[in-house]
Amino acid sequence: METAEEREPRQERSRATRARLLESAVERLARGGAAGATVGAVAEAAGVSRGAAQHHFPTREDLFLAVMRHILDSRGAELRRRIAGVPEGPGRTEAVVQLAVDAFTGDDFRAALQLWAAAASDPVLRERVVPTEEHVGRELHRAAVELLGADESRPGVREAVQATLDLARGLGLANLLTDDGARRRRIVRQWAGMLDAVLAG
Amino acid sequence: METAEEREPRQERSRATRARLLESAVERLARGGAAGATVGAVAEAAGVSRGAAQHHFPTREDLFLAVMRHILDSRGAELRRRIAGVPEGPGRTEAVVQLAVDAFTGDDFRAALQLWAAAASDPVLRERVVPTEEHVGRELHRAAVELLGADESRPGVREAVQATLDLARGLGLANLLTDDGARRRRIVRQWAGMLDAVLAG
């Protein structure tokens, strides 16, 4: 029988291998799209044997779904860190809108976009990705409502908060091929003003 | 020497073949993603010989760029038709926002999204796609300004119009995996109200 001490380091190694595979998959997806992010190619890039990789992720769908959850977890942790720094008072709405917009940029977003594109044309993957997406959508909305102190019982407030997240997603997509940070910054400021007017009633 | 009468039908046949290839490429992109939209596969689906297809589109980049322009042309024609039906008066802003949002749904948008995803991870394709994208972005913005009767010299108006197109893009992306027509409808109405307030100053 294996002792608890023997089991523990093996579990740690396994977790570390899994994390390496996921990081490598995010990078391959962001840079090279879904076609190049096979379990074998990801394993090679991570310096992990194909057998070990297949133990963690038997199929491409398993890998992609795990990547999606990994991205959401790391984005979630990043968001929670930044939320602590959101100021109270007049600049708050703009800071929250900026947070939402930032959540849809960077390598994580690029990788997620490639996963969405792959899921749109792969029914098996789509069926597994959609519930996770819907869950995250609800969580993001709830977080935005709380951060903005939005009263959703008032007309238009719920839709305005939803529009904030849809706008952020659209700005992220526009940013995919060309970097337009300055334009994005101006739109965030303008939208925050419009949103404030709705929140104030 | 070939007579003009002989040349004409051949040119017509060539145009018809090209159009069939492009329609077939849009469908393959929308349903199966960029990986399955090779020149050979598109030719087979269109019932065109591989040689004839390669005469029109020597490389995958040539095909994808032509598809992008084809989508933009057909969307542009559709938009011009619908613009004629946009009412004057109080419902106008909402009708224009709805037009913008509709421009980012359907098979054309699905195909375009797959092209963007492919371009994000293919420097050659990206370099060719970006100028077209930027041109279209400017044209769409100009059309929206005109339709809304927006005075961009007033503060925030330019950004609010840009945000409308970014929101439309974001709603289209959200719609990729799940159909959320009813939610989209409510957001369009709310957004139109907020946009009207900015346009009225």
HADDOCK unambig.tbl for C-alpha pairs under 7 A between the chains (distance, minus, plus):
assign (segid A and resid 31 and name CA) (segid B and resid 121 and name CA) 5.31 0.50 0.50
assign (segid A and resid 32 and name CA) (segid B and resid 121 and name CA) 4.57 0.50 0.50
assign (segid A and resid 33 and name CA) (segid B and resid 118 and name CA) 6.78 0.50 0.50
assign (segid A and resid 33 and name CA) (segid B and resid 121 and name CA) 5.69 0.50 0.50
assign (segid A and resid 35 and name CA) (segid B and resid 35 and name CA) 6.60 0.50 0.50
assign (segid A and resid 114 and name CA) (segid B and resid 117 and name CA) 6.08 0.50 0.50
assign (segid A and resid 117 and name CA) (segid B and resid 114 and name CA) 6.09 0.50 0.50
assign (segid A and resid 117 and name CA) (segid B and resid 117 and name CA) 6.97 0.50 0.50
assign (segid A and resid 118 and name CA) (segid B and resid 33 and name CA) 6.78 0.50 0.50
assign (segid A and resid 120 and name CA) (segid B and resid 176 and name CA) 6.50 0.50 0.50
assign (segid A and resid 120 and name CA) (segid B and resid 177 and name CA) 5.90 0.50 0.50
assign (segid A and resid 121 and name CA) (segid B and resid 31 and name CA) 5.30 0.50 0.50
assign (segid A and resid 121 and name CA) (segid B and resid 32 and name CA) 4.57 0.50 0.50
assign (segid A and resid 121 and name CA) (segid B and resid 33 and name CA) 5.67 0.50 0.50
assign (segid A and resid 126 and name CA) (segid B and resid 177 and name CA) 6.98 0.50 0.50
assign (segid A and resid 130 and name CA) (segid B and resid 177 and name CA) 6.77 0.50 0.50
assign (segid A and resid 156 and name CA) (segid B and resid 190 and name CA) 5.96 0.50 0.50
assign (segid A and resid 159 and name CA) (segid B and resid 186 and name CA) 6.70 0.50 0.50
assign (segid A and resid 159 and name CA) (segid B and resid 187 and name CA) 5.27 0.50 0.50
assign (segid A and resid 159 and name CA) (segid B and resid 190 and name CA) 6.38 0.50 0.50
assign (segid A and resid 160 and name CA) (segid B and resid 190 and name CA) 6.72 0.50 0.50
assign (segid A and resid 163 and name CA) (segid B and resid 187 and name CA) 6.29 0.50 0.50
assign (segid A and resid 166 and name CA) (segid B and resid 167 and name CA) 5.75 0.50 0.50
assign (segid A and resid 166 and name CA) (segid B and resid 170 and name CA) 4.78 0.50 0.50
assign (segid A and resid 166 and name CA) (segid B and resid 171 and name CA) 5.63 0.50 0.50
assign (segid A and resid 167 and name CA) (segid B and resid 166 and name CA) 5.74 0.50 0.50
assign (segid A and resid 167 and name CA) (segid B and resid 167 and name CA) 4.14 0.50 0.50
assign (segid A and resid 167 and name CA) (segid B and resid 170 and name CA) 5.57 0.50 0.50
assign (segid A and resid 169 and name CA) (segid B and resid 170 and name CA) 4.77 0.50 0.50
assign (segid A and resid 170 and name CA) (segid B and resid 166 and name CA) 4.78 0.50 0.50
assign (segid A and resid 170 and name CA) (segid B and resid 167 and name CA) 5.56 0.50 0.50
assign (segid A and resid 170 and name CA) (segid B and resid 169 and name CA) 4.77 0.50 0.50
assign (segid A and resid 170 and name CA) (segid B and resid 170 and name CA) 3.40 0.50 0.50
assign (segid A and resid 171 and name CA) (segid B and resid 166 and name CA) 5.62 0.50 0.50
assign (segid A and resid 176 and name CA) (segid B and resid 120 and name CA) 6.51 0.50 0.50
assign (segid A and resid 177 and name CA) (segid B and resid 120 and name CA) 5.90 0.50 0.50
assign (segid A and resid 177 and name CA) (segid B and resid 130 and name CA) 6.78 0.50 0.50
assign (segid A and resid 186 and name CA) (segid B and resid 159 and name CA) 6.71 0.50 0.50
assign (segid A and resid 187 and name CA) (segid B and resid 159 and name CA) 5.27 0.50 0.50
assign (segid A and resid 187 and name CA) (segid B and resid 163 and name CA) 6.28 0.50 0.50
assign (segid A and resid 190 and name CA) (segid B and resid 156 and name CA) 5.92 0.50 0.50
assign (segid A and resid 190 and name CA) (segid B and resid 159 and name CA) 6.40 0.50 0.50
assign (segid A and resid 190 and name CA) (segid B and resid 160 and name CA) 6.73 0.50 0.50
assign (segid A and resid 194 and name CA) (segid B and resid 194 and name CA) 6.63 0.50 0.50
